[in-house]
């Protein structure tokens, strides 16, 4: 039974280690020579990193092989796993289309090719035997020039059949020197009626209140309740939802213990701020969405009522889903059955 909505999952980080290792060997990649044994590759690919920047370098590895030719291969396996093993009904995949274009082309030619990448991802995501409702979030990127990021916003406006929102990625500590650009691009996106989210307040170095008014959801956002709880009232008033990805913070060294998230959930629930529980990078993190819920429960970070609220938040704040048509959660069915017993 499909129970979950996943609002924050990266196309690159979603590739599970076994699928990536097999592809590298099939294509006789240089990395295949480096990792002839799967166990060594899995340990390298999924082990914790010291910083978010170190962790994000793994995205570069995957982006290099997610070419126009290879994308359907990866996406089919992603959708199959999400449906069969995670019971996902709704999925938003986010990625930077420019980084999947042909590196031998000029910047202008690569910008033009982004539309093809979006179409490939959109068609490959519609798998008849795994009927997940899916859409794309296009990520601007801190490493890309203004012209490319502006083109990403324009592409989102022109491709609404496939794209539900824009985002900014690349490590939130790197936005500061170009903050005026990000404000301008988000304001431009909102003027085009494009939905917005953004990787902000994930790390202590990535806190930019100037960007918050332009966002409909906040990617991660955990430093708001941890370090800047005075902002929670404004976040609640705007109806912004935090996309919290528990395992990521342990993999990146952002948090030392999952128990630190209890303060995040407690303060957000007390302030009326919605949280959607997400995986972020299911492959890199070696985690499935139901486990994220289970882990929070078993560590006494949330209870079953909060679990149901987070499930509902994910559907309620989905950019391309009719909330009234969401599937009834298994928990809701069990609670009703218990009440009538």
C-alpha positions in Angstrom: 0.0 0.0 0.0 1.4 3.4 -0.9 1.6 5.5 2.2 4.3 8.1 1.9 5.1 11.4 0.1 8.8 12.2 -0.4 9.5 15.9 -0.9 13.3 16.0 -0.7 15.2 13.5 -2.7 18.1 14.2 -5.0 18.3 12.4 -8.3 22.1 11.9 -7.9 22.0 10.8 -4.3 19.1 8.4 -4.9 21.2 5.9 -6.7 21.8 2.9 -4.4 25.3 1.6 -4.2 24.7 -1.8 -5.9 23.0 -0.2 -8.9 25.8 2.4 -9.3 28.5 -0.2 -8.9 27.0 -2.5 -11.5 26.6 0.4 -14.0 30.2 1.4 -13.5 31.4 -2.1 -14.3 29.0 -2.5 -17.2 30.4 0.7 -18.7 34.0 -0.2 -17.8 34.4 3.1 -15.9 37.7 4.1 -14.3 36.0 3.8 -10.9 35.2 0.1 -11.7 39.0 -0.5 -11.8 39.3 1.3 -8.5 36.6 -0.8 -6.9 36.6 -4.3 -8.3 34.9 -5.6 -5.2 31.4 -4.4 -4.3 31.9 -4.4 -0.6 34.8 -1.8 -0.9 32.7 0.4 -3.1 29.7 0.3 -0.7 31.8 1.3 2.2 33.3 4.2 0.3 30.0 5.3 -1.1 27.9 5.2 2.1 30.3 5.9 4.9 29.8 9.2 6.9 31.8 12.2 5.9 33.3 14.9 8.1 31.6 17.9 6.5 28.7 18.7 4.2 31.1 19.8 1.4 32.9 16.5 1.6 29.6 14.7 1.4 28.5 16.7 -1.6 31.6 15.7 -3.6 29.9 12.3 -4.0 27.2 14.0 -6.0 29.8 15.0 -8.5 30.7 11.3 -9.0 27.1 10.4 -9.8 26.4 13.5 -11.9 29.3 12.5 -14.2 27.6 9.2 -15.2 23.9 10.5 -15.2 24.1 11.4 -18.9 21.1 11.8 -21.2 21.8 8.2 -22.3 22.0 6.7 -18.8 19.3 8.6 -17.0 16.4 6.2 -17.9 18.5 3.3 -16.5 18.9 5.0 -13.1 15.4 6.5 -12.9 13.6 3.2 -13.6 15.5 1.5 -10.8 14.8 4.5 -8.5 11.1 4.4 -9.2 10.9 0.6 -8.8 12.6 0.7 -5.4 10.6 3.7 -4.2 7.3 1.9 -5.0 8.2 -1.7 -3.9 10.4 -1.1 -0.9 9.2 2.3 0.4 5.5 2.5 -0.4 5.8 5.9 -1.9 2.8 7.4 -3.5 4.2 10.8 -4.4 7.8 11.7 -5.2 9.6 15.0 -6.0 13.0 14.4 -7.6 15.4 17.4 -7.5 18.6 17.9 -9.5 20.6 20.4 -11.5 19.8 19.8 -15.2 22.9 21.7 -16.4 25.2 19.1 -14.7 23.6 16.3 -16.7 24.3 17.9 -20.1 27.2 17.1 -22.4 30.4 18.6 -20.9 32.0 18.9 -24.4 29.4 21.5 -25.5 29.6 25.3 -24.9 27.7 26.9 -22.0 25.0 28.1 -24.4 24.6 24.7 -26.0 24.4 23.1 -22.6 21.7 25.5 -21.5 19.7 24.6 -24.6 20.2 20.9 -23.8 18.7 21.2 -20.3 15.2 21.0 -21.8 16.0 17.6 -23.2 17.3 16.4 -19.8 14.0 17.6 -18.2 12.0 15.7 -20.8 14.1 12.5 -20.4 13.7 12.6 -16.6 9.9 13.3 -16.9 9.2 10.5 -19.3 11.4 8.0 -17.5 9.7 8.8 -14.2 6.3 7.7 -15.5 6.6 4.0 -15.1 3.3 2.1 -15.7 4.0 -0.8 -13.3 5.1 1.5 -10.5 2.4 4.2 -10.5 4.0 6.9 -8.4 2.9 10.5 -8.9 6.1 12.3 -9.5 7.4 15.7 -10.4 10.8 17.5 -10.7 12.4 20.3 -8.7 15.2 22.1 -10.7 18.1 23.1 -8.6 20.1 26.3 -9.2 23.6 25.7 -7.9 26.2 27.7 -6.0 29.0 26.6 -8.4 27.1 27.7 -11.6 27.2 31.2 -13.1 24.2 33.6 -12.9 23.3 33.1 -16.5 22.9 29.3 -16.1 20.9 29.7 -12.9 18.6 32.2 -14.5 18.1 29.8 -17.4 17.1 27.1 -14.9 14.4 29.4 -13.6 13.2 30.1 -17.1 13.1 26.4 -17.9 11.0 25.7 -14.9 8.5 28.3 -16.1 8.4 26.7 -19.6 8.1 23.1 -18.5 5.3 23.0 -15.9 4.1 19.6 -17.1 7.3 18.2 -15.6 8.5 20.7 -13.1 6.8 21.7 -9.9 9.4 24.1 -8.2 13.0 25.4 -8.1 15.6 25.1 -5.4 19.2 26.2 -4.7 21.8 23.6 -3.8 25.6 23.3 -3.6 26.1 23.7 0.1 24.4 26.5 2.0 27.7 28.0 3.4 28.6 29.1 -0.2 25.6 31.4 -0.8 26.9 34.5 1.1 29.1 36.1 -1.5 26.3 36.0 -4.1 23.3 36.5 -1.8 21.9 39.4 -3.9 21.8 37.1 -6.9 19.9 34.4 -5.0 17.4 37.0 -3.8 16.9 38.3 -7.3 16.5 34.9 -8.8 14.0 33.8 -6.2 12.0 37.0 -6.6 12.1 36.4 -10.4 10.8 32.9 -9.9 7.9 34.0 -7.6 7.0 36.7 -10.2 6.5 33.8 -12.7 4.4 31.9 -10.1 7.0 29.1 -9.7 7.0 27.2 -6.5 10.1 27.6 -4.4 12.2 25.7 -1.9 15.8 26.0 -0.9 18.7 24.4 1.0 18.9 26.8 3.9 19.7 26.7 7.6 21.1 23.2 7.2 24.4 24.1 8.7 25.5 26.8 11.1 27.2 28.7 8.3 24.1 28.6 6.0 21.6 30.9 7.8 20.3 33.6 5.5 17.1 35.3 6.8 17.1 37.4 3.6 16.0 34.4 1.5 13.3 33.1 3.8 10.5 35.4 2.5 10.9 33.9 -1.0 10.5 30.3 0.0 7.4 28.2 0.2 9.2 25.3 1.8 12.7 25.2 3.5 15.1 22.5 2.5 16.4 21.1 5.9 16.0 24.3 8.0 17.0 22.6 11.2 19.2 25.5 12.5 16.1 27.6 12.7 14.7 25.7 15.8 18.2 24.9 17.0 19.9 28.3 16.8 17.3 30.8 15.7 14.0 29.9 17.3 12.8 33.5 17.2 12.2 32.9 13.5 9.7 30.1 14.1 6.8 32.4 14.4 7.5 34.0 11.0 8.0 30.5 9.4 4.6 29.4 10.9 2.9 32.6 9.7 4.1 32.0 6.1 3.0 28.4 6.2 6.5 27.2 5.4 7.3 23.5 5.8 10.7 22.2 6.8 12.1 19.3 4.8 13.9 17.4 7.5 16.3 14.6 6.4 17.5 12.9 9.7 20.2 10.5 8.4 21.9 13.2 6.3 22.9 15.2 9.4 24.7 12.2 10.8 26.4 11.5 7.4 27.6 15.0 7.0 28.8 15.7 10.6 26.2 18.4 11.0 24.8 16.6 14.0 26.7 14.2 16.2 23.6 12.3 17.5 20.1 11.8 16.2 18.8 12.7 19.6 19.6 16.4 18.8 16.6 16.4 16.4 14.2 16.1 19.4 14.6 19.8 20.0 13.9 20.5 16.3 10.6 18.6 16.3 9.5 19.8 19.8 10.1 23.5 19.0 8.5 23.2 15.5 5.4 21.4 16.8 5.1 23.9 19.7 5.3 26.8 17.2 2.9 25.3 14.7 5.7 24.8 12.0 5.1 21.9 9.7 7.8 19.2 9.2 8.0 16.7 6.4 10.3 13.8 6.9 12.5 13.0 3.9 15.5 11.0 2.9 17.5 13.6 0.9 19.9 11.1 -0.6 18.5 7.6 -0.1 21.4 5.9 -1.9 24.3 7.8 -0.3 22.6 7.5 3.1 21.8 3.8 2.6 18.3 4.5 4.0 14.7 4.1 2.9 11.9 6.6 3.8 10.0 4.3 6.2 13.2 3.7 8.2 13.5 7.5 8.7 10.1 7.4 10.5 11.0 4.3 12.4 14.3 5.6 13.6 12.7 8.8 14.9 10.1 6.7 16.8 12.6 4.3 18.3 14.8 7.1 19.5 11.8 8.8 21.2 12.1 11.9 19.0 8.5 11.8 17.9 5.5 9.7 18.9 2.8 8.1 16.7 0.6 11.2 16.6 3.6 13.3 15.4 4.4 10.6 12.9 1.0 10.9 11.4 1.2 14.7 11.4 4.5 14.5 9.5 3.0 12.0 7.0 0.1 14.4 6.4 2.4 17.4 6.1 4.3 15.7 3.3 1.1 15.4 1.3 -0.3 18.7 2.3 2.9 20.6 1.3 3.6 18.6 -1.9 3.8 21.0 -4.9 2.1 18.7 -7.4 -0.4 16.6 -5.3 -4.0 17.1 -4.4 -4.0 16.7 -0.6 -7.7 15.7 -0.5 -6.8 12.7 -2.7 -3.9 11.4 -0.5 -4.0 7.7 0.5 -5.2 7.1 4.0 -2.1 6.3 6.2 -1.8 2.8 7.7 -1.5 4.6 11.1 -4.8 6.4 10.6 -6.5 3.1 9.8 -5.1 1.5 12.9 -6.2 4.4 15.1 -9.7 4.2 13.7 -9.9 0.5 14.2 -8.7 0.8 17.8 -11.3 3.5 18.5 -14.1 1.4 17.3 -12.9 -1.9 18.9 
